[in-house]
Amino acid sequence: MFEQNVADGANLFVIIVAVIIGFVSALGYLDHRKTTKNQSKED
């Protein structure tokens, strides 16, 4: 039904990149929560 235009290694590469992007965005979100929590305590 679907023809694969790229090799299997490219699919693995895309999955790894997506996981890394998700991990970095999660770390950024947690850092943002911690920063806003600390700023609200100082006020």
Phi and psi restraints in degrees (value plus and minus 20) as a CYANA .aco file:
   2 PHE   PHI    -128.9   -88.9
   2 PHE   PSI     114.2   154.2
   3 GLU   PHI    -116.3   -76.3
   3 GLU   PSI     113.3   153.3
   4 GLN   PHI    -106.0   -66.0
   4 GLN   PSI      98.6   138.6
   5 ASN   PHI    -108.3   -68.3
   5 ASN   PSI     -37.8     2.2
   6 VAL   PHI    -139.2   -99.2
   6 VAL   PSI     144.1   184.1
   7 ALA   PHI     -95.4   -55.4
   7 ALA   PSI     148.4   188.4
   8 ASP   PHI     -84.2   -44.2
   8 ASP   PSI     -51.2   -11.2
   9 GLY   PHI     -84.0   -44.0
   9 GLY   PSI     -50.6   -10.6
  10 ALA   PHI     -88.7   -48.7
  10 ALA   PSI     -57.4   -17.4
  11 ASN   PHI     -83.8   -43.8
  11 ASN   PSI     -62.3   -22.3
  12 LEU   PHI     -82.8   -42.8
  12 LEU   PSI     -61.1   -21.1
  13 PHE   PHI     -81.4   -41.4
  13 PHE   PSI     -63.2   -23.2
  14 VAL   PHI     -84.6   -44.6
  14 VAL   PSI     -60.2   -20.2
  15 ILE   PHI     -84.4   -44.4
  15 ILE   PSI     -63.5   -23.5
  16 ILE   PHI     -83.4   -43.4
  16 ILE   PSI     -63.1   -23.1
  17 VAL   PHI     -83.5   -43.5
  17 VAL   PSI     -60.9   -20.9
  18 ALA   PHI     -84.1   -44.1
  18 ALA   PSI     -59.8   -19.8
  19 VAL   PHI     -86.2   -46.2
  19 VAL   PSI     -61.6   -21.6
  20 ILE   PHI     -84.6   -44.6
  20 ILE   PSI     -62.4   -22.4
  21 ILE   PHI     -82.7   -42.7
  21 ILE   PSI     -61.8   -21.8
  22 GLY   PHI     -83.7   -43.7
  22 GLY   PSI     -60.0   -20.0
  23 PHE   PHI     -85.9   -45.9
  23 PHE   PSI     -63.6   -23.6
  24 VAL   PHI     -85.9   -45.9
  24 VAL   PSI     -60.0   -20.0
  25 SER   PHI     -88.1   -48.1
  25 SER   PSI     -54.7   -14.7
  26 ALA   PHI     -85.8   -45.8
  26 ALA   PSI     -61.1   -21.1
  27 LEU   PHI     -83.8   -43.8
  27 LEU   PSI     -59.5   -19.5
  28 GLY   PHI     -84.6   -44.6
  28 GLY   PSI     -59.0   -19.0
  29 TYR   PHI     -85.6   -45.6
  29 TYR   PSI     -63.9   -23.9
  30 LEU   PHI     -85.2   -45.2
  30 LEU   PSI     -58.9   -18.9
  31 ASP   PHI     -85.4   -45.4
  31 ASP   PSI     -59.0   -19.0
  32 HIS   PHI     -84.1   -44.1
  32 HIS   PSI     -63.0   -23.0
  33 ARG   PHI     -82.6   -42.6
  33 ARG   PSI     -63.1   -23.1
  34 LYS   PHI     -85.0   -45.0
  34 LYS   PSI     -60.5   -20.5
  35 THR   PHI     -85.7   -45.7
  35 THR   PSI     -64.9   -24.9
  36 THR   PHI     -88.5   -48.5
  36 THR   PSI     -53.0   -13.0
  37 LYS   PHI     -85.8   -45.8
  37 LYS   PSI     -62.7   -22.7
  38 ASN   PHI     -87.8   -47.8
  38 ASN   PSI     -56.0   -16.0
  39 GLN   PHI     -89.9   -49.9
  39 GLN   PSI     -55.3   -15.3
  40 SER   PHI     -91.1   -51.1
  40 SER   PSI     -49.5    -9.5
  41 LYS   PHI     -89.8   -49.8
  41 LYS   PSI     -52.5   -12.5
  42 GLU   PHI     -93.1   -53.1
  42 GLU   PSI     -47.6    -7.6
